[in-house]
Amino acid sequence: VTLLAAIMTCKPLRGGSKDPFPIERAMDWIKAALAIEPNPLSMIALASFLEICSGRLLHESKQEFVKLMVHLHNHYIPRSPPGTEFVKTRLEIVIDAVRTGKGDLLLPFIYNP
């Protein structure tokens, strides 16, 4: 999951072929992950993916991404099973960074806007 997120976060090379994993697919991946009933593994995968992609998604499609973060906070996290407090904390850190406008802190070094 982290490798996929890192690949989606990278910009395609100029003059190169069409990007097989554009950042728009990251939004689709997140939506699919939110449709799954929360369990420890799906929550870890989602947290890892968001930690890598959130910064770029905030720059590329801020309005839609913020809506997804609100949905994550209001509907996904409350349904999480007992024993997933560590993963909930990871997800809440990403949500708080987006909500407070500090999403740039989430930009990995491989993305240069």
C-alpha positions as CSV (number, residue, x, y, z in Angstrom):
1,V,0.0,0.0,0.0
2,T,2.8,2.4,0.8
3,L,4.5,1.7,-2.5
4,L,1.3,2.3,-4.4
5,A,0.8,5.6,-2.5
6,A,4.3,6.7,-3.2
7,I,4.0,5.9,-6.9
8,M,0.7,7.9,-7.1
9,T,2.3,10.8,-5.3
10,C,5.2,11.1,-7.9
11,K,4.6,13.4,-10.8
12,P,5.1,11.8,-14.2
13,L,8.2,12.7,-16.1
14,R,7.9,15.4,-18.7
15,G,7.6,14.0,-22.2
16,G,7.2,10.6,-20.7
17,S,4.4,8.2,-21.4
18,K,0.9,8.5,-19.8
19,D,1.0,8.1,-16.0
20,P,-0.4,4.6,-15.2
21,F,-1.1,5.6,-11.6
22,P,-2.3,9.2,-11.6
23,I,-3.1,11.0,-8.3
24,E,-6.9,10.9,-9.3
25,R,-6.8,7.1,-8.7
26,A,-5.7,7.8,-5.1
27,M,-9.1,9.3,-4.5
28,D,-10.8,6.3,-5.9
29,W,-8.7,4.0,-3.7
30,I,-9.6,6.0,-0.6
31,K,-13.3,5.9,-1.5
32,A,-13.1,2.1,-1.9
33,A,-11.2,1.8,1.4
34,L,-13.9,3.8,3.2
35,A,-16.6,1.5,1.8
36,I,-15.1,-1.5,3.6
37,E,-16.2,-2.1,7.2
38,P,-13.3,-1.0,9.4
39,N,-11.1,-3.7,10.7
40,P,-7.5,-3.5,12.0
41,L,-5.9,-4.3,8.6
42,S,-8.0,-2.0,6.5
43,M,-7.5,0.8,8.9
44,I,-3.7,0.4,8.9
45,A,-3.7,0.3,5.1
46,L,-5.8,3.4,4.9
47,A,-3.7,5.3,7.5
48,S,-0.5,4.4,5.7
49,F,-1.9,5.4,2.3
50,L,-3.2,8.8,3.7
51,E,0.1,9.5,5.5
52,I,1.9,9.4,2.1
53,C,-0.8,10.9,-0.3
54,S,-2.6,13.5,1.8
55,G,-0.2,16.3,1.1
56,R,-0.5,16.0,-2.7
57,L,-4.2,15.3,-2.6
58,L,-4.7,18.5,-0.6
59,H,-2.9,20.4,-3.4
60,E,-4.5,18.6,-6.3
61,S,-8.2,18.2,-5.2
62,K,-8.6,20.1,-1.9
63,Q,-12.4,20.3,-1.9
64,E,-13.1,16.7,-2.6
65,F,-10.3,15.5,-0.3
66,V,-11.5,17.6,2.6
67,K,-15.0,16.1,2.1
68,L,-13.5,12.6,2.3
69,M,-11.6,13.5,5.5
70,V,-14.9,14.8,7.1
71,H,-16.6,11.5,6.1
72,L,-13.6,9.6,7.5
73,H,-13.9,11.5,10.8
74,N,-17.7,11.4,11.1
75,H,-18.6,7.9,9.8
76,Y,-15.5,5.7,9.4
77,I,-13.6,6.2,12.7
78,P,-16.7,5.9,14.9
79,R,-17.4,2.4,13.5
80,S,-13.9,1.1,14.2
81,P,-13.7,-2.0,16.3
82,P,-12.2,-2.1,19.8
83,G,-8.4,-2.5,20.0
84,T,-7.7,-0.1,17.1
85,E,-6.9,3.0,19.1
86,F,-3.4,3.3,17.7
87,V,-4.6,3.3,14.1
88,K,-7.4,5.7,15.0
89,T,-4.8,8.1,16.4
90,R,-2.8,7.8,13.1
91,L,-5.9,8.6,11.1
92,E,-6.9,11.5,13.4
93,I,-3.4,13.1,13.0
94,V,-3.9,13.2,9.2
95,I,-7.5,14.6,9.6
96,D,-6.3,17.3,12.0
97,A,-3.4,18.3,9.6
98,V,-5.9,18.7,6.8
99,R,-8.5,20.5,9.0
100,T,-6.0,23.0,10.4
101,G,-4.5,23.7,7.1
102,K,-1.1,22.1,8.0
103,G,-1.4,19.5,5.3
104,D,1.9,20.7,3.8
105,L,3.5,18.9,6.7
106,L,2.3,15.7,5.2
107,L,4.0,16.2,1.9
108,P,6.7,13.6,1.4
109,F,10.0,14.6,0.1
110,I,9.3,13.1,-3.3
111,Y,6.6,15.6,-4.2
112,N,7.6,19.1,-5.2
113,P,4.7,21.3,-6.2
